[in-house]
């Protein structure tokens, strides 16, 4: 597989990206196109002559910075590394695009260059996370901050496809992230989405709570991008806080330090399992091609794993698989669409009641 | 201090609650009123004759179950343990109310019986969580699922007061939970709230991300109750998953088991620090009196700690402190109120633009 890598994206780019790409070439049977400033990249790559035959550089002169507005940056800058990375997928020169840069810009570039799949209004970010005994698909992990119920239903369909082809589960269990298991629990968005998913022919398990994400109760966790991103980063923060604290506790006594010598392999396996650097990247779902975004703080190991994931997604042609799944449920979606419409009508009436009752509904959620 | 305890509330009630109350009487200089069915509670209490002089029973005949709609249950049932628990605070017979039962019912009962503080539209749940090196106040932890910007601003003021009097910080650093640190990041609610908090004279630090909750960057985390509850339970789930996994890794090798013998004290301190059972309960903020809600799954140790926390809140008269803080900023709130109004006007216009553009805005978030 050929992987186009945005060499200028990420907090430690381009150094960490080049190092990660070189690591990937050692471990994975793929070729890599590094996209970015040739003058910067060539000297970095020159240190690794053994990699020379399977890596090339595609020159671009501009970069979308992490703190830039993705939309503005992509409008103004015509020759950015992130856009060119997706261009290579569009033209067929690469099988997948990977970036550790501004994830909003990656989403937008992917969307503009590759377009969306049929039946998908808004693409989203699908993450695969380690659980107590397995893995779980979570989406949206951060692309869409204010969603409507039918967006979440589309995420559920795409999550179904992702879990089916990456976790190998024929009928993945879908859970809706809420704050209680009962049907009536949650905010307005979740309560309306619940009704729609209940009527779909997905294997919908109902609401789940935050603690269920890692408990192997479901295979797919559906939520809006704001909630999903907060949950993901909270989990990351807890892992980090626990790690630091555990280290401190162990160091605080001579017995602890002695015991650590024996437990090191176990602790290392443990750390590996929950370290984002081992997990690689999240998939842009709903675009017509493969795009993987890695953590902004990616070190070379994280970059290598994101390239590995990109290679795997390219091998199973995940975008095509998702497309087939979504299209095969078109008939279902037809009848389903009517139900969506009915529920929306109901919501409109309810909303109107609220308007007249409080006459402040326009402030709501805004 | 006299603590009224809802003896019928919680997954393991009444047994765990009675056991926890007895434990608390051993460790804490307080008296306890157990509220619930006398016929059930008397035999449980009879086993602990040493506690007899500092515990009494207040009889009630009804219970709000965990799966009941709080509003309906409290409307229909007139003699519930949760309502009576707050009645005892209202009448001055108790200094604080504590329940591990249906937290929605506890919030509603507290609200109806004790009323809200001036300048507070909606009470919320304030949790104090362990961080890498200290503690952080998080609110709302689950009471209000669909919020408006001014609700979050009020949460921030109450969080300021709670952090000031429990963490002992004169000017607590306030963070707004979002999905990026820049001002423009977040959903509509967060972006509008950011503008309001920026104009307040709170020590507002801007947006924080999920991973910052536990990183000691701020003293107060402000969010709506849906997001707060998801974040809290996600954190709980991660702690649980990591604990299980760590145990498995340690057990999987003879070296691991040997090392564990030496590390046990360190691991125990570590577990204690992040175990919810050690943390007791969350405070109902914005009601005119003290109410503490404990985890539904509370075991006797968790109940004991929730009673300990209730006793501490009663000693520092936290409700009165929050009231003073909110009232003392009344002048500020006056001028501040105008700004709130201006921002809302702006939002209304923006919303109107969206309505006319998409003519589907009524589906939004609903």
Interface residues (C-beta under 8 A of the other chain):
Chain A: X67 X69 X131 X132 X142 X145 X146 X147 X148 X149 X150 X177 X178 X179 X182 X184 X186 X187 X188 X189 X190 X192 X209 X210 X211 X212 X213 X214 X215 X223 X224 X225 X226 X227 X229 X230 X231 X232 X233 X234 X235 X236 X237 X238 X239 X240 X241 X242 X244 X245 X246 X249 X250 X252 X253 X255 X256 X258 X259 X260 X261 X262 X263 X264 X265 X266 X267 X269 X270 X273 X274 X344 X347 X348 X350 X351 X352 X360 X362 X363 X364 X365 X366
Chain B: X67 X69 X131 X132 X142 X145 X146 X147 X148 X149 X177 X178 X179 X182 X184 X186 X187 X188 X189 X190 X192 X209 X210 X211 X212 X213 X214 X215 X223 X224 X225 X226 X227 X229 X230 X231 X232 X233 X234 X235 X236 X237 X238 X239 X240 X241 X242 X244 X245 X246 X249 X250 X252 X253 X255 X256 X258 X259 X260 X261 X262 X263 X264 X265 X266 X267 X269 X270 X273 X274 X344 X347 X348 X350 X351 X352 X360 X362 X363 X364 X365 X366
